[in-house]
């Protein structure tokens, strides 16, 4: 695991990339990352352009912290990291298209095969709960069961990752999917891929994440790295 100072510096870079990518505005978003004894989280109400590594808050899973006041959403960061040992980073933002769908409590269906990146046939929308509350954390945990991302009813989105960079990648992909879905809905409800096809898609994605290509097992035209002579 990276040293604490390296994690703090990376968190500042990730936060600024959130703004640069357009998925975050002002002080709305927050990020956390697991540490050997707890987690680091962004401070409350601080613009990312002004934030330094020293402003990052160190928290324990019992809710105690050192330094600045943590993000008001620290509860779902803590609870997700505590419940999901497969995840090391949590990213929350109010990206425009994901939030548009969340305002209508719309789950993203498998209208496009890339829905599978979140780990299932849908990207669920959690029920509404007041920001910063345990009720919101409970709703998020429920929506994230078996998933790497969810929408939050009338709020925004949460994306997870094995590290901060992968959580940011997921958040950008969820925003892209949300934008495509909003635009597809202008033409009417789009056709939905079957669960059977999505099972194949997710299996394909899993193989690719292990460094394998998208070819079916047993196919003859699998690319092979050239042997130097």
N, C-alpha and C positions, 0 to 999 in steps of 0.2 A: 504494500500500500504506500501511496505517496506520503511524503512528510506533510505535517500540518500546514506549514507555510506555503508549500507548493499547492495544496488544495485551496487555501485561501486565495492565492493569486489566480489560480485557474477559475475559481468561482467569479471573480471580478471580470475576467475575460469572457466567460460564458454569459454573464448578465449583459455585458455590452454587446455581445453578438445577438442576444435576444432582441435588443432595441434595433440594431442594425438590420436584422432580418425582417423587421416589421411585425413580429408576433407580440411585441410588448410596447406599452406606452407609459410614460411617466414612471410612477412607483408601484404600478399595479401588480407586477409579477414577483415571484419568489422562487428560490432554488435552495436545495439542501443536498448534502453528501454525507455518507456514512464515514465515521472515524473509528479507531479501535475502541474508544470508550463511549461514544455517543454519535453526535452528528454536528456538522456546521450548517448554518442557515443564514440567509441574508437578513440584514437588520430591517426594522420597521421604518417606513416612510422616508427612505433615503434614495435620491436619484442615483442611478447607476453611474452616471458620468462623474459624480462626486465621491463615489464609494472607493475605498482603498481596502487592501487586504486586512488591515488592522480593524476595520469596521465589521468584518464578518463575525457572527456570534457563535460561540461554542456552547452547545446544549447537551444535557444528559437526558436519558429516556424518562427520568422522573420529572422532567419539566423545569429543572433548575438550569440557569445559564450564567455565563460570565461575559461582561462587557456591555455593549449596547442592548437595547430592548429588541428581542427577535421579532420577525414577521408575525403579524396577527394570525397567520395561517399555520403557525408552528405545530398545532395539534395534528393536522392530517399528515404533515411531513413526518412527525414522530411516529404516528400510528402505522403509516405505510411502511416505513423502514423497519419498525419493530415486527410487523406481521409478515413482511416479504423479504426473506433472506436471499432471494434471487435478484434483488434490486439494491443498488447502492446510491442512487440519486433520484430525486423527485423534483420536477419542474412544473410550476403553475403559471399560467398567463391568461390574459383576456384577449387572445387573438380574435380578430374581427369576425371571421366567418364561423369559427367554432363557437363563438359566443352567440352569433346570430341563431345557429341551430339550438344552442342551449336555452335561449330565450323562449323557444317554442317546445322545449323538452323533447326534442327529436333525437332519437338514436340514429346513428349512421348505419344503414344496412349494407350488405355486400353488393352494392350497385356497381362497384369496381373492385377488381381483385386485390388492389392494394389495401383494402380494408383489413386484410389478413395480417398486416404488419403489427397490429395491436394484439394479435394472438387468438382471434376468434372470428366469427362470421359477422360481428357487429362491433361498433364502438358505442358502448352504452352511454346514456345520459342519466346521471344520478338525480335523485329527487332534490328539490330545492330545500336548503337550510340556510339560516343566517350565517354570514361569513364569520370566521374566527371561532365558531362554536364546535363543541364535541359532536353535535348532531350532524354538522357538515362533514366532519371526519368519518363518522359512521356511514353516512351516505356514500362518500367517496370509496371507502373500503369495500362496500357492497358492490358498487358499479365496477370496481377494478378486479373483482374475483376472476381469475384466469385471464386477465387482460394487462396490457402494458400502457393503456391510456383510457381516459374516459372524459366525457363532458360533464360539467356541473350545472344543474338546472338554474337558468337565469343568472349565470355567473361567468363561466369560462371553461378552461380545460386543464387536465392534469396529465402529464406524460412521465413515464418512468424509464430508467436505463441502468445498465451496469456501471456506468460512469456518467459524468455531467455532459460530455460531448454526445453520447448516445441518447440521453434524455432530451437534449436540445434537438437532435436530429428527429426524434419521434414527434416532438411538439410541432416542428415545421411540417412534417409529413401529415400530421393530423389536421393542421390548418389548410394544407393543400387539398386534402380529401374533402374537408368541409366546404371549401370554396367550389370544388367541382360539383358537390352534391347540391349546394344552393343553386348553382347555375343549371344543373340538370333538372331541378324541380320546376324551373320556369317553363319547361316543355311538358310538364306532367310528371307523374311518378315514374321513375326509370325502372326497367326490368331488373330483377334481383338474381344474382348467381345462386345456384342451388347449394345446399349444405355439402353435398357430395363433391361438387367442384371446388368449394372453398377448402375442404379437407385436403384435396390434391394441391391446391395453391399453398396452403400453410405448410404441408410436408415439403413442398418444393423450396419454400423460403427457409425452412429449417435446414435443409441440406446445403443451401447456398451459404447460410451463415457459418457453416462448418468448412467453408472453403471449396465446396463442390459447385459445379455449374448447374444450370437449369435443365439439363437433359434427363430424360427418363432412364431409370436403371435398365440396363440391358441394351440400350441403343448403341449402334456401332459408330456414330459420328461424334463421340465424346472427344473434345479437344485434349491434346496431350502436350505437355511442355516439351519443347525441342531439346534433344540431348546434344550438347556441344561436343564436337570432335576436334 
